[in-house]
Amino acid sequence: MKTSKMILLAVGLLLAIAPVQGAEKWLEGYKKVLVIGAHPDDPETMCGGTMIKLCEMGVEVVSVYFTGGEAGIPGKSHEESRSIRTAEATKACEIMGVRPVFMTQIDGNAEINKAR
């Protein structure tokens, strides 16, 4: 399992068990939570239920996607894949009440430099 997915899963699991241990009190004063994934559908798949619960508690939830999932659909061009996957993630966020933010990294070709 990739490190980004493991971290996301760990955060999701932590927040998933938090309600039993008084998450409302634990989150008191927090107004925003960032959920970060490498690809569209990573945050929703790993901790979508928790994201919904946080929204219901009045916390603003922002789902940050490092890539547009360009390499995620075999047989499709990067442009087609990005268009499909970002549309799906945007719709999922709309349903959950979450704000999506897409970064400029390219799936399978991420770079860390001044431009990206």
C-alpha positions in Angstrom: 0.0 0.0 0.0 1.4 3.4 -0.9 2.4 5.7 1.9 -0.2 8.4 1.0 -3.0 5.8 1.2 -1.6 4.5 4.5 -1.6 8.0 6.1 -5.1 8.7 4.7 -6.3 5.4 6.0 -4.8 6.1 9.5 -6.4 9.5 9.7 -9.7 8.1 8.5 -9.6 5.3 11.1 -8.7 7.7 13.9 -11.6 10.0 13.0 -13.9 7.0 12.5 -13.4 5.8 16.1 -13.4 9.3 17.6 -17.2 9.6 17.8 -17.3 6.8 20.3 -14.7 8.6 22.3 -16.4 12.1 22.1 -15.2 13.5 18.8 -17.6 16.5 19.2 -15.6 17.7 22.2 -12.2 16.7 20.6 -13.1 18.8 17.5 -14.4 21.8 19.5 -12.9 24.9 18.1 -11.9 23.3 14.8 -13.6 24.9 11.8 -11.9 23.2 8.9 -10.4 19.7 8.2 -8.2 18.9 5.2 -8.4 15.4 3.8 -5.5 14.8 1.4 -5.3 12.2 -1.3 -3.0 11.4 -4.2 -5.8 10.8 -6.7 -9.5 11.5 -7.1 -11.5 9.0 -5.1 -8.7 8.3 -2.5 -10.2 10.5 0.3 -13.8 9.4 -0.4 -12.8 5.7 -0.5 -10.7 5.8 2.6 -12.8 8.0 4.9 -15.9 9.3 3.1 -18.1 8.4 6.1 -16.0 10.4 8.4 -16.0 13.3 6.0 -19.8 13.3 6.0 -19.9 13.0 9.8 -17.6 16.0 10.1 -19.7 18.1 7.7 -22.8 17.2 9.8 -20.9 18.5 12.9 -20.5 21.8 11.2 -16.8 21.4 10.3 -15.8 22.6 6.8 -14.2 19.7 5.1 -11.8 20.3 2.1 -10.7 17.3 0.0 -7.3 18.0 -1.6 -6.3 15.9 -4.6 -2.6 16.1 -5.6 -3.3 14.7 -9.1 -6.3 14.5 -11.5 -5.9 10.7 -11.7 -4.6 10.9 -15.3 -3.2 7.4 -15.3 -6.2 5.9 -13.6 -8.3 4.6 -16.5 -6.7 2.0 -18.9 -7.4 2.8 -22.5 -8.1 6.5 -21.9 -5.8 9.4 -22.6 -4.5 11.4 -19.7 -6.9 14.2 -20.6 -9.9 11.9 -20.8 -9.0 10.2 -17.5 -8.5 13.6 -15.7 -11.8 14.9 -17.0 -13.7 11.8 -15.9 -12.1 11.3 -12.5 -12.2 15.0 -11.5 -15.9 15.1 -12.5 -16.6 12.0 -10.4 -14.7 13.4 -7.4 -16.4 16.8 -7.7 -19.9 15.1 -7.8 -18.9 12.9 -4.7 -17.8 16.0 -2.9 -21.1 17.8 -3.8 -23.1 14.9 -2.4 -21.0 14.7 0.8 -21.0 18.5 1.4 -17.2 18.7 0.9 -15.2 21.3 -1.0 -12.8 19.7 -3.6 -9.4 21.3 -4.4 -7.4 19.8 -7.3 -3.6 20.5 -7.4 -1.5 20.5 -10.5 0.5 17.3 -10.2 0.2 14.7 -13.0 -0.6 11.2 -12.0 2.5 9.0 -12.6 4.7 12.1 -13.2 4.6 14.1 -10.0 7.3 16.8 -9.6 8.3 19.1 -6.8 9.6 22.4 -8.2 8.7 26.1 -8.3 6.2 25.7 -11.1 4.4 22.7 -9.6 
